């Protein structure tokens, strides 16, 4: 399962006063046996007068129990605006032969996304996946509701 957070509010164009001029990302990953931990620090150079936070920390970890892989994610993205909060998320993936079933839940303030999915591995490089979920608490009411995705991916 892969999480892609929806945009909560207007998208700032490069000419907007609160956009980042540039960003640097430092990422670290540790994997050993069934455990994997990833940390990323994002530092942005902002325009004068911006209310956005200049940096953000992200931490994600998974543990593979063999019969299921569980994951946890956190980021401390905040701004001076009351609507922006840090996020936490949880996931579980259960493989059954070439098929994997998964579920995930992420929450940022009032914004909550829940997804359920299934994937089928045709080979080590080709995977078909489908997911369905619900987004609630979005600032723009028409962005709330059910969503679905189908993906066919092949790695070269």
C-alpha positions in Angstrom: 0.0 0.0 0.0 1.2 3.5 -0.7 -0.1 6.6 0.9 -0.6 9.8 -1.1 -2.0 12.6 1.0 -4.6 14.9 -0.7 -4.1 18.7 -0.8 -6.0 20.4 2.0 -6.6 23.9 0.6 -5.5 26.0 -2.3 -2.4 25.0 -4.2 0.2 27.8 -4.0 1.7 28.7 -7.3 5.4 29.6 -7.6 4.6 33.3 -7.6 2.6 33.2 -4.3 4.1 34.9 -1.3 4.2 31.8 0.9 5.9 29.3 -1.4 9.3 27.8 -0.8 12.1 29.2 -2.9 14.1 26.0 -2.5 14.1 22.9 -0.4 16.7 20.4 0.8 16.0 16.9 1.9 18.2 14.7 4.1 17.0 11.1 4.2 18.3 8.1 6.2 17.1 4.6 5.9 18.0 1.6 8.1 16.9 -1.9 7.1 17.9 -5.1 8.8 16.0 -8.3 8.6 12.3 -7.7 9.3 12.7 -4.0 10.4 12.9 -1.0 8.2 13.1 2.6 9.5 13.2 5.8 7.4 13.8 9.3 8.6 13.7 12.5 6.4 14.3 16.1 7.3 13.1 18.7 4.8 14.4 22.2 5.1 12.9 25.0 2.9 14.1 28.5 2.2 10.9 30.5 2.3 9.9 33.9 0.9 9.8 36.8 3.3 6.6 37.0 5.3 5.7 33.3 4.9 3.7 31.7 7.7 5.0 28.2 6.8 7.4 26.3 9.0 10.9 26.1 7.5 11.5 22.4 8.2 9.6 19.2 8.6 10.6 15.8 10.1 9.2 12.5 8.9 9.6 9.1 10.4 8.3 5.8 9.1 8.9 2.3 10.3 7.7 -1.2 9.2 8.1 -4.6 10.8 7.6 -7.8 8.9 6.2 -10.5 11.1 6.2 -13.0 8.2 2.4 -13.4 8.2 1.8 -9.6 8.1 3.8 -6.4 7.8 2.8 -3.5 10.0 3.8 0.1 9.6 3.7 3.4 11.4 4.4 6.9 10.0 4.6 10.4 11.6 5.5 13.9 10.4 5.5 17.1 12.3 4.3 19.4 9.4 2.8 22.4 11.0 2.2 26.0 10.1 1.0 29.0 12.1 -2.5 28.3 10.7 -4.7 26.5 13.1 -5.9 24.0 10.4 -2.4 22.5 9.8 -1.3 19.7 12.2 1.1 16.9 12.4 0.1 13.6 10.9 0.2 10.0 12.0 -0.6 6.8 10.1 -0.8 3.1 10.5 -0.8 0.3 7.9 -0.9 -3.5 7.6 -0.2 -5.7 4.7 -1.0 -9.5 4.7 0.6 -11.6 1.8 -1.2 -14.7 0.7 0.9 -16.2 -2.1 1.0 -13.8 -5.0 -1.9 -11.8 -3.6 -1.4 -9.2 -0.8 -4.2 -7.5 1.2 -3.7 -4.2 2.9 -5.3 -1.4 5.0 -4.1 1.9 6.1 -5.3 4.9 8.1 -3.7 8.4 8.2 -4.9 11.4 10.2 -3.8 15.1 10.0 -5.9 17.2 12.3 -9.6 16.8 11.2 -8.4 15.2 7.9 -8.7 11.4 7.9 -8.0 9.0 5.1 -8.7 5.2 5.3 -7.9 2.8 2.4 -8.2 -0.9 1.7 -6.4 -2.6 -1.1 -5.3 -5.7 -2.8 -2.4 -6.4 -5.2 -1.5 -9.3 -7.4 2.2 -10.0 -8.4 2.4 -11.4 -11.9 6.1 -11.6 -11.4 8.8 -9.9 -9.2 8.6 -6.8 -11.5 4.9 -6.6 -12.6 2.1 -5.9 -10.1 -1.6 -5.1 -10.5 -3.2 -3.3 -7.6 -6.5 -1.8 -6.6 -7.5 0.3 -3.6 -10.6 2.0 -2.3 -11.0 4.3 0.5 -12.6 7.4 2.1 -11.4 10.9 2.8 -13.1 12.9 5.5 -12.6 16.2 7.2 -11.2 18.0 4.1 -11.5 21.8 4.2 -13.2 21.7 0.8 -16.4 19.6 1.2 -16.4 18.4 -2.4 -13.0 16.8 -1.8 -14.4 14.5 0.9 -15.9 11.1 0.0 -15.0 7.8 -1.6 -12.0 7.3 -3.8 -10.6 4.4 -5.8 -7.4 3.6 -7.7 -6.2 0.9 -10.0 -2.5 0.6 -11.0 -0.5 -1.7 -13.2 3.2 -1.3 -12.5 6.3 -2.8 -14.1 9.9 -2.2 -12.8 12.7 -2.2 -15.3 
